[in-house]
Amino acid sequence: MSLSKSASADGATLTIQIKGKFDFNLVQSFRQSYSDINEKTAKVVIDLRETDYMDSSALGMLLNMKKTLGTSVDAIQISNCQPQLKKILQISRFDKKFDID
């Protein structure tokens, strides 16, 4: 399990990519990945392309990020979900709080 982040060339989009398990072990690194966000950043993308597992602590981390960032970003998008992860997000009603594709 690992986490990496990258910013778009213009700085408007921050992408956080999670590989492997998205669980309690990533709490600190996930929080740090968006803690130094700047005012140019309008969108945060959580890329789950290589994520194969997600537990309730991951859901909590996503909610905490949304609460922390508040209105400082225009959108938080969860992208490239595996079918089983998308189902967890939909059952948890995260599709009402985040843009999921």
CNS distance restraints for C-alpha pairs under 8 A (distance, minus, plus):
assign (resid   1 and name CA) (resid  18 and name CA) 7.31 0.50 0.50
assign (resid   1 and name CA) (resid  19 and name CA) 5.25 0.50 0.50
assign (resid   1 and name CA) (resid  20 and name CA) 4.34 0.50 0.50
assign (resid   1 and name CA) (resid  21 and name CA) 5.26 0.50 0.50
assign (resid   1 and name CA) (resid  22 and name CA) 7.31 0.50 0.50
assign (resid   2 and name CA) (resid  18 and name CA) 5.91 0.50 0.50
assign (resid   2 and name CA) (resid  19 and name CA) 5.18 0.50 0.50
assign (resid   2 and name CA) (resid  20 and name CA) 6.76 0.50 0.50
assign (resid   2 and name CA) (resid  21 and name CA) 7.95 0.50 0.50
assign (resid   2 and name CA) (resid  26 and name CA) 7.80 0.50 0.50
assign (resid   3 and name CA) (resid  16 and name CA) 6.99 0.50 0.50
assign (resid   3 and name CA) (resid  17 and name CA) 5.67 0.50 0.50
assign (resid   3 and name CA) (resid  18 and name CA) 4.64 0.50 0.50
assign (resid   3 and name CA) (resid  19 and name CA) 6.29 0.50 0.50
assign (resid   3 and name CA) (resid  26 and name CA) 7.74 0.50 0.50
assign (resid   3 and name CA) (resid  29 and name CA) 7.21 0.50 0.50
assign (resid   3 and name CA) (resid  30 and name CA) 7.29 0.50 0.50
assign (resid   4 and name CA) (resid  16 and name CA) 5.81 0.50 0.50
assign (resid   4 and name CA) (resid  17 and name CA) 5.27 0.50 0.50
assign (resid   4 and name CA) (resid  18 and name CA) 6.68 0.50 0.50
assign (resid   4 and name CA) (resid  33 and name CA) 7.89 0.50 0.50
assign (resid   5 and name CA) (resid  14 and name CA) 7.06 0.50 0.50
assign (resid   5 and name CA) (resid  15 and name CA) 5.49 0.50 0.50
assign (resid   5 and name CA) (resid  16 and name CA) 4.36 0.50 0.50
assign (resid   5 and name CA) (resid  17 and name CA) 6.07 0.50 0.50
assign (resid   5 and name CA) (resid  33 and name CA) 6.58 0.50 0.50
assign (resid   6 and name CA) (resid  14 and name CA) 5.88 0.50 0.50
assign (resid   6 and name CA) (resid  15 and name CA) 5.28 0.50 0.50
assign (resid   6 and name CA) (resid  16 and name CA) 6.66 0.50 0.50
assign (resid   7 and name CA) (resid  11 and name CA) 5.56 0.50 0.50
assign (resid   7 and name CA) (resid  12 and name CA) 7.42 0.50 0.50
assign (resid   7 and name CA) (resid  13 and name CA) 5.69 0.50 0.50
assign (resid   7 and name CA) (resid  14 and name CA) 4.48 0.50 0.50
assign (resid   7 and name CA) (resid  15 and name CA) 6.11 0.50 0.50
assign (resid   8 and name CA) (resid  12 and name CA) 6.30 0.50 0.50
assign (resid   8 and name CA) (resid  13 and name CA) 5.30 0.50 0.50
assign (resid   8 and name CA) (resid  14 and name CA) 6.50 0.50 0.50
assign (resid   8 and name CA) (resid  15 and name CA) 7.88 0.50 0.50
assign (resid  11 and name CA) (resid  40 and name CA) 6.10 0.50 0.50
assign (resid  11 and name CA) (resid  41 and name CA) 5.80 0.50 0.50
assign (resid  12 and name CA) (resid  40 and name CA) 5.52 0.50 0.50
assign (resid  12 and name CA) (resid  41 and name CA) 4.12 0.50 0.50
assign (resid  12 and name CA) (resid  42 and name CA) 5.20 0.50 0.50
assign (resid  12 and name CA) (resid  43 and name CA) 6.37 0.50 0.50
assign (resid  13 and name CA) (resid  41 and name CA) 5.53 0.50 0.50
assign (resid  13 and name CA) (resid  42 and name CA) 6.15 0.50 0.50
assign (resid  13 and name CA) (resid  43 and name CA) 4.80 0.50 0.50
assign (resid  13 and name CA) (resid  44 and name CA) 5.71 0.50 0.50
assign (resid  13 and name CA) (resid  45 and name CA) 7.21 0.50 0.50
assign (resid  14 and name CA) (resid  41 and name CA) 6.74 0.50 0.50
assign (resid  14 and name CA) (resid  43 and name CA) 6.39 0.50 0.50
assign (resid  14 and name CA) (resid  44 and name CA) 4.82 0.50 0.50
assign (resid  14 and name CA) (resid  45 and name CA) 6.16 0.50 0.50
assign (resid  15 and name CA) (resid  44 and name CA) 5.87 0.50 0.50
assign (resid  15 and name CA) (resid  45 and name CA) 4.63 0.50 0.50
assign (resid  15 and name CA) (resid  46 and name CA) 5.96 0.50 0.50
assign (resid  15 and name CA) (resid  47 and name CA) 6.79 0.50 0.50
assign (resid  16 and name CA) (resid  33 and name CA) 7.19 0.50 0.50
assign (resid  16 and name CA) (resid  44 and name CA) 7.59 0.50 0.50
assign (resid  16 and name CA) (resid  45 and name CA) 6.15 0.50 0.50
assign (resid  16 and name CA) (resid  46 and name CA) 4.93 0.50 0.50
assign (resid  16 and name CA) (resid  47 and name CA) 5.95 0.50 0.50
assign (resid  17 and name CA) (resid  46 and name CA) 5.99 0.50 0.50
assign (resid  17 and name CA) (resid  47 and name CA) 4.61 0.50 0.50
assign (resid  17 and name CA) (resid  48 and name CA) 6.28 0.50 0.50
assign (resid  17 and name CA) (resid  49 and name CA) 7.74 0.50 0.50
assign (resid  17 and name CA) (resid  50 and name CA) 7.96 0.50 0.50
assign (resid  18 and name CA) (resid  22 and name CA) 6.76 0.50 0.50
assign (resid  18 and name CA) (resid  46 and name CA) 7.65 0.50 0.50
assign (resid  18 and name CA) (resid  47 and name CA) 6.44 0.50 0.50
assign (resid  18 and name CA) (resid  48 and name CA) 5.76 0.50 0.50
assign (resid  18 and name CA) (resid  49 and name CA) 7.74 0.50 0.50
assign (resid  18 and name CA) (resid  50 and name CA) 6.56 0.50 0.50
assign (resid  18 and name CA) (resid  51 and name CA) 5.88 0.50 0.50
assign (resid  19 and name CA) (resid  48 and name CA) 7.24 0.50 0.50
assign (resid  19 and name CA) (resid  49 and name CA) 7.68 0.50 0.50
assign (resid  19 and name CA) (resid  50 and name CA) 4.75 0.50 0.50
assign (resid  19 and name CA) (resid  51 and name CA) 4.82 0.50 0.50
assign (resid  19 and name CA) (resid  52 and name CA) 7.65 0.50 0.50
assign (resid  20 and name CA) (resid  50 and name CA) 6.17 0.50 0.50
assign (resid  20 and name CA) (resid  51 and name CA) 4.63 0.50 0.50
assign (resid  20 and name CA) (resid  52 and name CA) 5.43 0.50 0.50
assign (resid  20 and name CA) (resid  53 and name CA) 6.66 0.50 0.50
assign (resid  21 and name CA) (resid  51 and name CA) 5.93 0.50 0.50
assign (resid  21 and name CA) (resid  52 and name CA) 5.97 0.50 0.50
assign (resid  21 and name CA) (resid  53 and name CA) 4.71 0.50 0.50
assign (resid  21 and name CA) (resid  54 and name CA) 6.11 0.50 0.50
assign (resid  22 and name CA) (resid  26 and name CA) 6.69 0.50 0.50
assign (resid  22 and name CA) (resid  51 and name CA) 6.77 0.50 0.50
assign (resid  22 and name CA) (resid  52 and name CA) 7.93 0.50 0.50
assign (resid  22 and name CA) (resid  53 and name CA) 5.94 0.50 0.50
assign (resid  22 and name CA) (resid  54 and name CA) 4.79 0.50 0.50
assign (resid  22 and name CA) (resid  55 and name CA) 6.89 0.50 0.50
assign (resid  22 and name CA) (resid  58 and name CA) 5.80 0.50 0.50
assign (resid  23 and name CA) (resid  27 and name CA) 7.50 0.50 0.50
assign (resid  23 and name CA) (resid  53 and name CA) 7.76 0.50 0.50
assign (resid  23 and name CA) (resid  54 and name CA) 5.90 0.50 0.50
assign (resid  23 and name CA) (resid  55 and name CA) 5.63 0.50 0.50
assign (resid  23 and name CA) (resid  56 and name CA) 7.62 0.50 0.50
assign (resid  23 and name CA) (resid  57 and name CA) 5.76 0.50 0.50
assign (resid  23 and name CA) (resid  58 and name CA) 5.22 0.50 0.50
assign (resid  24 and name CA) (resid  57 and name CA) 5.52 0.50 0.50
assign (resid  24 and name CA) (resid  58 and name CA) 6.79 0.50 0.50
assign (resid  26 and name CA) (resid  30 and name CA) 5.69 0.50 0.50
assign (resid  27 and name CA) (resid  31 and name CA) 6.15 0.50 0.50
assign (resid  27 and name CA) (resid  61 and name CA) 6.91 0.50 0.50
assign (resid  28 and name CA) (resid  32 and name CA) 6.17 0.50 0.50
assign (resid  29 and name CA) (resid  33 and name CA) 6.06 0.50 0.50
assign (resid  30 and name CA) (resid  34 and name CA) 7.16 0.50 0.50
assign (resid  30 and name CA) (resid  61 and name CA) 7.64 0.50 0.50
assign (resid  31 and name CA) (resid  35 and name CA) 6.16 0.50 0.50
assign (resid  31 and name CA) (resid  61 and name CA) 7.76 0.50 0.50
assign (resid  31 and name CA) (resid  65 and name CA) 7.33 0.50 0.50
assign (resid  32 and name CA) (resid  36 and name CA) 7.31 0.50 0.50
assign (resid  34 and name CA) (resid  65 and name CA) 7.78 0.50 0.50
assign (resid  37 and name CA) (resid  41 and name CA) 6.76 0.50 0.50
assign (resid  39 and name CA) (resid  72 and name CA) 7.13 0.50 0.50
assign (resid  41 and name CA) (resid  73 and name CA) 6.48 0.50 0.50
assign (resid  42 and name CA) (resid  72 and name CA) 7.47 0.50 0.50
assign (resid  42 and name CA) (resid  73 and name CA) 4.57 0.50 0.50
assign (resid  42 and name CA) (resid  74 and name CA) 5.14 0.50 0.50
assign (resid  42 and name CA) (resid  75 and name CA) 6.75 0.50 0.50
assign (resid  43 and name CA) (resid  73 and name CA) 5.68 0.50 0.50
assign (resid  43 and name CA) (resid  74 and name CA) 5.80 0.50 0.50
assign (resid  43 and name CA) (resid  75 and name CA) 4.89 0.50 0.50
assign (resid  43 and name CA) (resid  76 and name CA) 5.83 0.50 0.50
assign (resid  43 and name CA) (resid  77 and name CA) 7.56 0.50 0.50
assign (resid  44 and name CA) (resid  73 and name CA) 7.40 0.50 0.50
assign (resid  44 and name CA) (resid  75 and name CA) 6.43 0.50 0.50
assign (resid  44 and name CA) (resid  76 and name CA) 4.79 0.50 0.50
assign (resid  44 and name CA) (resid  77 and name CA) 6.21 0.50 0.50
assign (resid  45 and name CA) (resid  76 and name CA) 5.88 0.50 0.50
assign (resid  45 and name CA) (resid  77 and name CA) 4.72 0.50 0.50
assign (resid  45 and name CA) (resid  78 and name CA) 5.82 0.50 0.50
assign (resid  45 and name CA) (resid  79 and name CA) 6.81 0.50 0.50
assign (resid  46 and name CA) (resid  76 and name CA) 7.60 0.50 0.50
assign (resid  46 and name CA) (resid  77 and name CA) 6.11 0.50 0.50
assign (resid  46 and name CA) (resid  78 and name CA) 4.72 0.50 0.50
assign (resid  46 and name CA) (resid  79 and name CA) 6.08 0.50 0.50
assign (resid  47 and name CA) (resid  78 and name CA) 6.15 0.50 0.50
assign (resid  47 and name CA) (resid  79 and name CA) 5.02 0.50 0.50
assign (resid  47 and name CA) (resid  80 and name CA) 6.00 0.50 0.50
assign (resid  47 and name CA) (resid  81 and name CA) 7.64 0.50 0.50
assign (resid  48 and name CA) (resid  78 and name CA) 7.22 0.50 0.50
assign (resid  48 and name CA) (resid  79 and name CA) 6.09 0.50 0.50
assign (resid  48 and name CA) (resid  80 and name CA) 5.39 0.50 0.50
assign (resid  48 and name CA) (resid  81 and name CA) 5.27 0.50 0.50
assign (resid  48 and name CA) (resid  82 and name CA) 7.39 0.50 0.50
assign (resid  49 and name CA) (resid  79 and name CA) 7.34 0.50 0.50
assign (resid  49 and name CA) (resid  80 and name CA) 4.73 0.50 0.50
assign (resid  49 and name CA) (resid  81 and name CA) 5.93 0.50 0.50
assign (resid  49 and name CA) (resid  82 and name CA) 6.93 0.50 0.50
assign (resid  51 and name CA) (resid  81 and name CA) 7.80 0.50 0.50
assign (resid  51 and name CA) (resid  82 and name CA) 7.52 0.50 0.50
assign (resid  52 and name CA) (resid  82 and name CA) 7.23 0.50 0.50
assign (resid  52 and name CA) (resid  85 and name CA) 7.70 0.50 0.50
assign (resid  53 and name CA) (resid  85 and name CA) 7.22 0.50 0.50
assign (resid  54 and name CA) (resid  58 and name CA) 6.00 0.50 0.50
assign (resid  54 and name CA) (resid  59 and name CA) 7.85 0.50 0.50
assign (resid  54 and name CA) (resid  85 and name CA) 6.81 0.50 0.50
assign (resid  55 and name CA) (resid  59 and name CA) 6.86 0.50 0.50
assign (resid  56 and name CA) (resid  60 and name CA) 6.31 0.50 0.50
assign (resid  57 and name CA) (resid  61 and name CA) 6.14 0.50 0.50
assign (resid  58 and name CA) (resid  62 and name CA) 6.29 0.50 0.50
assign (resid  59 and name CA) (resid  63 and name CA) 6.33 0.50 0.50
assign (resid  60 and name CA) (resid  64 and name CA) 6.02 0.50 0.50
assign (resid  61 and name CA) (resid  65 and name CA) 6.09 0.50 0.50
assign (resid  62 and name CA) (resid  66 and name CA) 6.29 0.50 0.50
assign (resid  63 and name CA) (resid  67 and name CA) 6.19 0.50 0.50
assign (resid  64 and name CA) (resid  68 and name CA) 5.99 0.50 0.50
assign (resid  65 and name CA) (resid  69 and name CA) 5.98 0.50 0.50
assign (resid  66 and name CA) (resid  70 and name CA) 5.81 0.50 0.50
assign (resid  66 and name CA) (resid  76 and name CA) 7.57 0.50 0.50
assign (resid  69 and name CA) (resid  73 and name CA) 6.55 0.50 0.50
assign (resid  75 and name CA) (resid  98 and name CA) 7.74 0.50 0.50
assign (resid  75 and name CA) (resid  99 and name CA) 7.58 0.50 0.50
assign (resid  76 and name CA) (resid  98 and name CA) 5.92 0.50 0.50
assign (resid  76 and name CA) (resid  99 and name CA) 6.44 0.50 0.50
assign (resid  77 and name CA) (resid  98 and name CA) 5.89 0.50 0.50
assign (resid  77 and name CA) (resid  99 and name CA) 4.60 0.50 0.50
assign (resid  77 and name CA) (resid 100 and name CA) 5.84 0.50 0.50
assign (resid  77 and name CA) (resid 101 and name CA) 7.74 0.50 0.50
assign (resid  78 and name CA) (resid  98 and name CA) 6.87 0.50 0.50
assign (resid  78 and name CA) (resid  99 and name CA) 6.09 0.50 0.50
assign (resid  78 and name CA) (resid 100 and name CA) 4.78 0.50 0.50
assign (resid  78 and name CA) (resid 101 and name CA) 6.48 0.50 0.50
assign (resid  79 and name CA) (resid 100 and name CA) 5.82 0.50 0.50
assign (resid  79 and name CA) (resid 101 and name CA) 4.93 0.50 0.50
assign (resid  80 and name CA) (resid 101 and name CA) 6.24 0.50 0.50
assign (resid  81 and name CA) (resid  85 and name CA) 5.91 0.50 0.50
assign (resid  81 and name CA) (resid  86 and name CA) 5.59 0.50 0.50
assign (resid  81 and name CA) (resid 100 and name CA) 8.00 0.50 0.50
assign (resid  81 and name CA) (resid 101 and name CA) 6.97 0.50 0.50
assign (resid  82 and name CA) (resid  86 and name CA) 6.18 0.50 0.50
assign (resid  83 and name CA) (resid  87 and name CA) 6.23 0.50 0.50
assign (resid  84 and name CA) (resid  88 and name CA) 6.48 0.50 0.50
assign (resid  85 and name CA) (resid  89 and name CA) 6.28 0.50 0.50
assign (resid  86 and name CA) (resid  90 and name CA) 6.12 0.50 0.50
assign (resid  87 and name CA) (resid  91 and name CA) 6.04 0.50 0.50
assign (resid  88 and name CA) (resid  92 and name CA) 6.12 0.50 0.50
assign (resid  89 and name CA) (resid  93 and name CA) 6.18 0.50 0.50
assign (resid  89 and name CA) (resid  94 and name CA) 5.14 0.50 0.50
assign (resid  89 and name CA) (resid  95 and name CA) 6.66 0.50 0.50
assign (resid  90 and name CA) (resid  94 and name CA) 5.79 0.50 0.50
assign (resid  90 and name CA) (resid  95 and name CA) 5.71 0.50 0.50
assign (resid  93 and name CA) (resid  97 and name CA) 7.45 0.50 0.50
assign (resid  94 and name CA) (resid  98 and name CA) 5.90 0.50 0.50
assign (resid  95 and name CA) (resid  99 and name CA) 6.34 0.50 0.50
assign (resid  95 and name CA) (resid 100 and name CA) 6.12 0.50 0.50
